[in-house]
């Protein structure tokens, strides 16, 4: 399991769409699995779950994105899981890291 968290600024919907498109267009095997949205009086929260095939690991890896926004203040948590080939401990987590690296590159290019 690998995790990336960032505080950002910008439009909530624009960032969510940007990440969604970037993830799906970043890998031929990437798929959007499920989502959940919640809105309170002064905040929004969106959860997105993606999967893709990891050639390096020979298995599927999942990515969970949680985006929380209050006005133009945004917080993103990205967590990957899966990809291990061992029964009792994790080995070969290259696919998780690569999936998370893709999100990090997208965030580094975000113009807010």
KEVEXKOL-830833 format. One line per 2 residues: their letters; for each residue x, y, z of C-alpha. Coordinates in steps of 0.25 Angstrom, whole numbers. Last residue first. Layout:
<nodes>
a	X:Y:Z; ...
</nodes>
This chain:
<nodes>
xx	-22:101:-40; -10:99:-50
xx	-9:84:-47; 4:79:-54
xx	10:74:-41; -3:68:-37
xx	-3:60:-50; 11:55:-48
xx	7:51:-34; -5:43:-39
xx	4:35:-49; 14:33:-38
xx	3:26:-30; 0:16:-41
xx	15:13:-42; 16:11:-27
xx	5:1:-27; 10:-6:-39
xx	24:-7:-32; 19:-14:-20
xx	26:-27:-22; 26:-33:-9
xx	15:-32:2; 14:-42:14
xx	6:-54:17; 1:-59:3
xx	11:-53:-6; 8:-47:-20
xx	5:-33:-16; -2:-24:-26
xx	-13:-19:-18; -14:-5:-12
xx	-12:9:-16; -16:21:-7
xx	-18:36:-12; -23:46:-2
xx	-26:60:-8; -29:73:0
xx	-35:85:-6; -37:100:-2
xx	-44:107:-13; -57:107:-5
xx	-56:95:4; -52:83:-3
xx	-49:68:0; -44:59:-11
xx	-42:44:-7; -36:36:-18
xx	-35:21:-17; -25:13:-26
xx	-26:-1:-29; -15:-11:-35
xx	-17:-23:-44; -7:-33:-46
xx	6:-37:-54; 14:-29:-45
xx	22:-21:-55; 10:-21:-65
xx	1:-15:-55; -13:-16:-59
xx	-22:-4:-55; -32:-1:-45
xx	-39:12:-41; -47:16:-29
xx	-53:30:-27; -57:37:-14
xx	-63:51:-15; -65:60:-3
xx	-71:74:-3; -71:85:8
xx	-78:97:14; -92:92:17
xx	-89:77:14; -88:70:0
xx	-85:55:-2; -80:48:-14
xx	-77:33:-16; -70:26:-28
xx	-68:12:-34; -59:4:-43
xx	-53:14:-53; -44:6:-62
xx	-29:7:-66; -24:-4:-75
xx	-19:6:-86; -12:14:-76
xx	-11:29:-74; -24:33:-81
xx	-32:27:-70; -24:34:-59
xx	-22:47:-66; -37:48:-69
xx	-41:45:-55; -30:54:-49
xx	-35:66:-58; -49:63:-55
xx	-47:64:-40; -38:76:-41
xx	-48:84:-50; -60:80:-40
xx	-53:85:-28; -48:98:-34
xx	-34:102:-29; -25:101:-17
xx	-17:89:-13; -13:81:0
xx	-7:68:-4; -7:54:1
xx	0:42:-5; -1:27:0
xx	5:14:-4; 0:0:0
</nodes>
